[in-house]
């Protein structure tokens, strides 16, 4: 271990006012000083660079050091955010910043530290009184007229993680130039222990901290209910099984479903209450294998017509429906296509727009064309969809119908400029009963879409490479495919290579490679922005004959996709 790492760790100790992380670092230094190899490696990793503040804000493992999420870092980031707001927004102090948090480890203390730093420089703060969903924060920023918002959450990451998301005053996550400006302001902040940080009670007395009560959350639920596209749909017979996966979604989703007229909602009791340890799942992400097991078992017991699951901050939705042999878990692309087709079918056919991301299925573009709706494709991340919706409404005077990303994120209408798993639950319940009224199931509806525009078969493969060494491996893999892109995959010519890092494709520069093959086949590679993963996305489109059994089309599509995936993965090294 080099002397700079020891010096950096000791300097951190002198600054860290959190007894927990300070003791953690003292023990780590002691073990490293005795030659413990694991401790040495851990220390070097914690003090090599720092968590980067970007368009996703911050996200990392909780612990001591600049490569971890901790109170030192949260205070510095909050001070940088405050400085940037005071520089960019003339009435920032009066408009204030709205702060929400989920129920993860340290979420409340991080949100309170943020409030104290902002209040310490005279910026008004609206502070959530309890853990609540991320979409509630995004909506409330606009509702309260705040100039920015902060949500302390790590969404669906494992228990050891936490994060810090920043919203601009328009309710969307920040994009350039704000992310760069805030990052530069953070770099200018000195020691966190020298920041003015009045106690919360003092800030409350002076009016600089305003606590947000249940009335605001109730108002959010009322706005969610107003999104219903078809009030004639009778939701009373619908039986729903639901899980918030130990997160904060239960109060919001149960309340919204009841108010919307879907009273038969059964929540999995072992996962209903918020629990930062997520004890019944390996990963608190409904996409992960096994995460839905308990709610699917509950669904079978109550004979549910629909199964819904949120991730811990309730900004994502996973849905499953009966398939005759049990329940079929739908992909994000399938849920997105169903919601889009339903909303485009029942909403007024005036100027309207749907949006998705470059790594989501190409299916939405075909549906938009069928309905004569405008279509936008953005970079990965809902920050881009939210801002695209705002831009479309401002420049074209049109209406944003919905947006989605394949990673189970959906936004219905203009209410929330971010993923909203609460409103998505309500609208998917409505869609289910709309189909029933037509004598169809959700799976019938999906097959109808495929017969109209083609069967789109997709798969995502993630290679997990943790730590600094893993990050180097991910960068090396991207560099390899940039320098020498494949000329063919699985016998199909690669017709076009789009390197978004060069600003190709009409989108802002991003570390993404797109390989477009003959027949509409597609492969996309990108590093995850929130996890140590290299993600590859595969898609093939299979036309379906008017009388061809869907099972045959699926078999053809699945086999073709497997060949494409295997051919690409064999070149990963």
N, C-alpha and C positions, 0 to 999 in steps of 0.2 A: 504493500500500500504506500502510495507516494505521500510526501509531506503535505502537498496542497490539499489532499482529501482530509487529512487530519486537521489541518488549519481551518478548513471550511466547516468541518463538523464542530470544532470548538467554538468558532465564531457563531454558528447557529445556536449552540447551547447558551451562549451569553445573551442571545436575543430572545430565545423561546420562553414565553411566560406560561406555557401549558405544562403543568407538572407531569402529565401522562407521557407526552412525547419527549419531554426533556429527560425523564428517567429512562425511557426506551433507548434514547441515543447514548446516554451514559453507559448503559449496560452493553450496548453494541460496541462502543469504543473500548470498553474494558475487555470484551471477548476478542476483538480484533488485535488489541495490544498484546494478547497472550498467544497470538498466532492462529486463532480459529479461522480456517479457510472460508467457511460459509459466512462468518461475520465480516471478514475482509471483503469478500465479493459483494455482500449486501451494502456495506458502507460505500464502496466505490460506485456502485450503481446509484445510490441515493444522492451522491454528491458529484455526479458527472452530468452537467447540464441542469435543466429545470423543466418542470411541466410547462408546456407551451400554451399560452393563451391564444385561442383561435376562434373561428366562427362557432365552434361548439362550446366555447368557454373553456372550462377546465374539467378534467376527469382523471382520477388516479387512485391508487391504493392509499388508504389512510395511514399516516405515520410521519416520523420526523424526517426532515430533509427537503431540499428543493424539488426532488423528483417524487414527492408524495403530497397528498392532500392533508393539510393541517392548518392550525389557526394562524401561524406566521404567514403562510401563503395567502390564506383567505383575507387577512387584514391588509396585506400589501396590494392584492388585486382590487379590493374594495376601495383603497385609497387611490389607486390608479384610475379606476372607473369614476370616482368622484372628481378627480382632477380633469379628466376628459369631458365629463358632463358640464362642469363649470366653464370650461373653455368653449364648448360647442353649443350649449343650450342656454340662451340668455336668462330664461326664467327657471332654470333647473332647481334652484333652492325652493321656489314656491310650488312647482309642479310635483317635485319629489320623485322618489323611487319606490316601487312596490316590491316587497320581498316575500316569497313563499318558500316552503320547504317540505320535503317528504319525511318519512319516518325512519330513515337510515341512521346508522351510527353517526353521531356528531352533527346531524343536519340542523337541529335546533340551535346548537351553540354556534355553528357557522353562520346561520341566518342572523342571530343576535349580534355576533361580532360585526357582520356587514352593516347592520343598522347603526351600531355604535360608531363605526368609522364614518359613515355618511353623515350621521347626526353631528358628529364632532366637527365637521366643516360647514354646518348650517344647512344641510340638505334635508328636507322633510322626508320621512319614511313612513310608508304604509306597511305594517308588519302583520303577517298572517298569525292568528292566535293559536292555530293547531296545524298539524300536517294535512296537506290537501293535494289534489292532483295537479300535475304540471299544467294542463290546459286551463285550469282555473286561474293560475297566475298569469298566463299569457292573455286571457280574456280580461282579467281585472286591471292589467296595465292600461289598457285602452279605456275601460269603464271609469277608472279613477282619474284619467287624464295625466297619468304619470309620464315623466320624460324617459323613463327606463324601468326595467324590471330585472329581478334576480330570482332564479329558482335554484335552490340547493337540492340537488338530486344526482344520482348516478343511474337513474332509470332502471334498466334490467340487468345491470352488472352484478357480479357476485357480492356477498356481504362486505368484503374488505374494501370496497370502493365507495367513493363519494365524488360529487362533482358540483359545478357552479356554472349555470347557464345564464346568459345575459340577453335580455330583450330590449329592443329600441322602443320608443314611444308609440310606434305603430302596431305593437303587439307581436311583431315577428322577431325571430332570433337575428342577432346582428350579422351583417355581411360586410365585406369591404366597402368603404374604407374604415368603418368604425372598429372592426376587430384589430386592425393594424394600429389605429390611433390609440386604442385602449392599451394594447400591448406595449407601445412605446411609453405611454404614461406610467405604466407599472414599472418599467425599467428605471424610471427616474425617482422612484420612491426609495427612501432610506430605510432605516431600521423600523421594524413593525412595533417595537416596544417604545418608540418615541412618538407614535401617532396619538393625536388627541382622541380619547375614547371615553366620553362621559358614560356613566351608568345609565341603563335603560330607564329607570324610574325618574332620573333627572331629566332625560330627554322627553319623557311623557309629560312631565309637569310643564315643560317649556313649549309643548305642542309640536316638537320635532319628530316624535314617534307617535303614530296613530295606530292603535290595534284594530285589526279587521275582524269582525265577528261573524256569526252564522248568517246574518242577514245578507251579506255579500254573496256567500256561497248559495243561499237560497235563490238569490237573483240570477246567479249563473245557471242554476237548474231550470229556472223558468225560461231563460233564453234558449237552453238546449231543447226544451219541449216545443218551443216556437219553431224549431227547425223541421218539425214533422212535415213531410211532403204530401201526405194523404190522410186527412183526418177521418175519412170514412172507413178506414181499416179498423176492424174490431180486434183489439188486442187481448181481450179478456180470456179467450180460450188458450192462448199461448202459454206453454209451460217451459220455463227457462231454467237451466242450471248455470250457475255463475261462480267464478272465483276471482278474487283480487290478488292471489298469490302472495299473501302476507303483506300486501301494500296498502295504499291509502284509498283504493277505489270503492270500497263497499258502500260507504255512506252516500257517495255521489251516484253510483250506478243504481243501487236499490231505490234511492229517492227519485231519480230520473225515470226509471222504468215504471214505478208506481204512478207518478204524476202523468206519464205519457199514456197510461191505460193498459199497461202490461203487468198486472198485479201478481201473477203466479211466478215469482222469481225465487229460486231456492239457491242460497249461497252455501258453498262448501264450508262447514263450521270450523274445520281444522285450519283453514287458511283465511278466515274472514278478518281477524284482527291484525293490525300492523305489527310486524315483528322483524326487527333489523337483521336477525340471523337467518330468516327464511328456512326454518327448520325442516320442513317437509319436502323440499326440493333441492336438487344438486345445484341448479342455476335458476334464479327467479325470472326466467324468460320463457314465455309460453311457446316460443319456437323450439326450445330445447327438448330433446327426448325425455319423456317421463314427467315433464312439468304439468301436463294436463291429466295425468292418470287419475287423480282423486276426483276432479270435477266430472270426468267421463264416467267414473263409477257411480257418482251421485246421479248423473243424468240417466243412467240405466235404471237406477232405483226409483226415480220419480217419473220415469217415462217422458223425459224432456223432449220437446220439439226443437230445441235450440240450445247450444252450449256456448257460453261466452266466457272469455278470460282476459283480464287486463294484466299488464306488467305492473311492477310495484308503484310507479308514479302515475299509472292509469292514462298514459298517453298513447298506448298501443292496444290493439284488440286482436285476439285470436278467436275464431269461430269454428264450431263443428256442427254438423247436421246429420240426422239419421240417414243411413244408406241401405237399410234392410238387413245388414249383418252386424249392426252396431252403430258407430258414429264415424263419419269421415271428417278429419281436421282439414279445413280449407287453407290454402296458401294465402299470403298477402295479396298476390296478384289476382287470385280468384275472388277474394272478398272485394278488392278494389274494382274489378270488372263488374261484379254483381251490383255494387252500390252505384257505380257510374251508369250502368244500363238502366237501372230502376229510376234514378233521379232524372236522367235525360228523357226517359219515357213519360214521366208524370209531370215534369216541370214545364213552364211556358217555353215555347220554342223561339224566344227572342235571342238577342246576341248573348252568347254564353260561352264559358270556357271550362275545360277540365285540364288537369295537369298531373304529371308524374315525373319520376326521375329517370336518368339514363340507364340505371341498372334494373329498373322495373320492366315488366313485360311490354312489348310493343303493341299488345292487344288494345290498350286504351286509345291509341291513335286511330286504329281501325274503327272502334266504336264511335269516336268523335266524328270521323268522316261520314259514317252512316247517318248520324243525326244532324249533320251540318253544323256542329259545334266547333269552336276554336280549340286548339290543342297546344299545350306547352310542355316541353321536355326540359328539365333542369338538371343541374348537378345533384349528386347524392346529398341528402339532408333536407329536412323540412324547412330549414331557413330559406332555401331557394324557392320552394313552392309557395311559402307564405308571402315572400316579397314579390314573386311573379303575379300572384293574385291581386295584390295591392296595386301593382303597376298596370295590370290589365284593366282594372276597374277605373283607374285614374285616366289612362290614356285612351281607352276605347269605349268607356261608358257602358261596358258590358257587365255581366253577372258571373261571378265565380260559383260554379255548381259544386265541384268537389275536387280534391286532389288526394293522391295516395302515393306511398312508396312500398315496395315489396316487403320491407321489414315490418309489416303489420301496422303501419301508420296511416291514418285517414283524417281528412279535414272536410267537414260538411259545411258548405256555404261560407259566408264571411265572418261567422261568429268568433272563431278562434284561428289565429294565423299560425298555428302549429298543429302537430298531431293531437287529436282529441279522442281518446278511447271511450269517453263517457257518451258523447253524442253519437259515436259510431255504434255503440251498443243499441241505443234507441232506434236508430235508422235501420240497423240490420234486423231488429225485431219487427219493425214495420214492413220491411221488404219480405220477410218470411210469411207474414200474414197476408200481404198483398198477393203473393204467389198462391197461397192456400185458397184465397177467394177466386182465383182463376183456375182452380183445380190442378195446380202444379206444386211441386216441391222445389226447394232451393236448387237441388241438383238438376231437376228438369230445366230450370231457368238457365243454369250454367251450360247445359248441353245445347239449349236453344242458341245461346251466344256463339258457341263453337261452330254450330252448323251454319250460322250466318257469316262469320268472319274468319273461321279457321280455328283449329285446336292449337293453342300455344302451350308448349311444354317447357318448363323452366326448372333449373336447379342451381343452387348456390353451394360452393365448396369452399370452406375456410381452412387455411393452414395456420395454426396458432404457433407463434414464435415469441415467447416472452423475453423481457429483459433487453439490455443494450445489444447483446449478441444476436438476439432474435430480430431486432429492428434492422441490424446490418444485413441479415439474411433476406429480409423482406425487400430492402432497397436493392440488393444484388439481383434478386429475381426480376424486379421491375426493369432494372438496367439491362439485363440479359435479353428480355423480350423486346425492349426498345431498340437495342443495337442489332438484333437479328430476329425480326418477327417471322413467324411461320408463313410459308407460302401456301400450304394446304393443311387441312385438319380432317381426318377421317375420310379422305378421298374427295373433299370439297375445297375448291380454290378459295383462298382468302382474297377477296376482291378489293377490300379497302382496309387500311390501317389508320385509325384516328388516334393521335396522341394529344390528349387534352392538356398535357403539361406545356405544350407550345401554343395553347390558345386556339387549337383547331376545333372545328365543329361548332363555331359560333357561341361558345360558352367561355366563362372565365377560366383561366389556367387552373388545372387540377391534376393530381397524380393518378391519371386514369388512362388505360389503353383499351381501345375498342377494335375488335377484329370482326369485320362484316364478311360473311361467306355467301356463296351462291345459294339461292333459294330462300333468302331471309334468315338464314342461320346466323347466330351472333355469339361471340365470346367477349366478356369484359373482365379486366383485371384492375384491382385497386387495393391499396392498403386501407384498413379500417381507420376511421378518424377517432375512434373511442376505445378500441381494443387492440392488443398486439396480434393482429391477424392480417394475412393476405387473402383477400376474397376474390373468387372467380365466379362469374355468372354465365350460365349457359342457357341458350334458348333456341328452339326449333319451332317452325310453324308447319302444321300438317293440315292440308285441306281435307274436309270431311264430306263424303258423298251424301246425297239426300237420303239414301236408304241404308247407308253403311252403319253397322252397329258401332256405337261409340266405344265399346270395349276394344274393337279391332283398331280403331283410330288411335286410341290411347296406347295400345301395344306397339303400333308402328312408331308413334311419336316417342315413347319411352325408349325403344331400342335405338332409335336414331340419336336421341339425346345422350344416351349412355356411350355410344361410339364417339361422339364429339367430345364429351367430358373426358373420357379415357385417353383420347389422342392428345388433348391439351395437357392433362395432368402428367402424362408420361414425359413431357418436355420440361416439367418444372424443376427436375433435378433434385 
